[in-house]
Amino acid sequence: MIPYGKHTLFPDDIDAVTQVLEQGFLTQGQQVPAFERALCEYTGAAFAVACNSGTSGLHIACLAAGVTSGDVVWTVPNSFAASANCGRYCGAEVDFVDIDPVTRNLCTASLVDKLHFAAAENKIPKVIIVVHFAGSSCDMAEIAAITEPFGITLIEDAAHALGAKDAQGHIVGAGRFSAMTVLSFHPVKSITSAEGGAVLTNDDELAALLRRYASHGITRDPNMLGDAHQDEPWFYAQFELGFNYRLSDVHAALGLSQLKHLDSFVARRYTLAQVYHKALADLPVIRPVLDPNSAWHLYMIELTKHDRKQVFNELRERGVGVNVHYIPIHLHPYYQQLGFRPGQFPNAEHYYRRALTLPLFPALSADNQMEVITQLSEVLS
Ligand SMILES: *Cc1c(COP(=O)(O)O)cnc(C)c1O
């Protein structure tokens, strides 16, 4: 089976991990800060806080934004459940903004409408989690212009988008229009640390808060401990109810090594996307917008004339590991039990019914991609 996504490891990645295993600190050593510095250098963000998954990154980002019970958090239905769950972890009420049918990213017209109604009901969200679906950046400048008058904090869920640029050429993660950007290093994402994530920010206070939330709420910062503890080198203090969300040095070493390959990974993904784009032009499918600035996490098509279930199962039988992104979050039983109903976000639901993700990852060979194209063409003919 040709998988839909897969990590690519080089010998230098493996060496980086074995070196850490042989040389000392498995956690809380120098690999994590080195990885954080490298993420800052790559993205242009001032601060990076590594954590043990993208999901824990989303959680501490919501906590650092001050999300608590009684607050409202919005995201899009066309994402992985973690984009919404992070608000629920903090006790917030979660709601969704429908997607744009062309970009499949947050629809700014829906956002404007929904804010209008929310203002009338006094339920303006504290935070909006903006997802860069498939690695193609949302128009953050526009979203920031819409949300700023309401004092909303923007968190970018860039789990798909490390290595992407926005339409103006700003690197995703630089944070020009958001408070924080969350990355994931799960094996199917742009680069991997096995499991892992990071939160980027340009705000030193948010960075300190994120760091504490990822490590029990504890700090050893002398400025926070006060004069009474100056001569007590053992002393530390817990200020918030934090978690152990730290990334280990073993994982950080892998992430740091992988970061060197990021640009070539993204370039390869874009090349493969261009091949699909050309090859699928005459098939009864809607192709994704060929965004040259995307990180190309996914290549997804919409079937316009065929039954998705049938096509999906036939391709799997033919050895093509297609997938579907995403089951709209509000349709999961957990969110249904909170009161959401089918039909509430029609663009996301319509897209979901017809969506099919084709294999796309840096190590996908030209032959295997041709096999995917041939099998898909046959199934659709
Ligand atoms: C992968 C992913 C996450 C979660 O990242 P993990 O590192 O797997 O916890 C969050 N949001 C989106 C959109 C993702 O694709």
PDBQT file of the ligand as one rigid body, heavy atoms in Angstrom, charges set to zero:
ROOT
HETATM    1  C1  LIG A 401      -1.557  17.018  13.649  1.00  0.00    +0.000 C 
HETATM    2  C2  LIG A 401      -2.463  18.113  13.997  1.00  0.00    +0.000 A 
HETATM    3  C3  LIG A 401      -2.609  18.587  15.321  1.00  0.00    +0.000 A 
HETATM    4  C4  LIG A 401      -2.069  17.874  16.506  1.00  0.00    +0.000 C 
HETATM    5  O1  LIG A 401      -0.726  17.631  16.489  1.00  0.00    +0.000 OA
HETATM    6  P1  LIG A 401      -0.116  16.395  17.318  1.00  0.00    +0.000 P 
HETATM    7  O2  LIG A 401       1.355  16.709  17.302  1.00  0.00    +0.000 OA
HETATM    8  O3  LIG A 401      -0.472  15.154  16.601  1.00  0.00    +0.000 OA
HETATM    9  O4  LIG A 401      -0.684  16.459  18.703  1.00  0.00    +0.000 OA
HETATM   10  C5  LIG A 401      -3.367  19.721  15.533  1.00  0.00    +0.000 A 
HETATM   11  N1  LIG A 401      -3.993  20.348  14.528  1.00  0.00    +0.000 NA
HETATM   12  C6  LIG A 401      -3.905  19.912  13.258  1.00  0.00    +0.000 A 
HETATM   13  C7  LIG A 401      -4.603  20.682  12.193  1.00  0.00    +0.000 C 
HETATM   14  C8  LIG A 401      -3.161  18.771  12.959  1.00  0.00    +0.000 A 
HETATM   15  O5  LIG A 401      -3.111  18.314  11.702  1.00  0.00    +0.000 OA
ENDROOT
TORSDOF 0
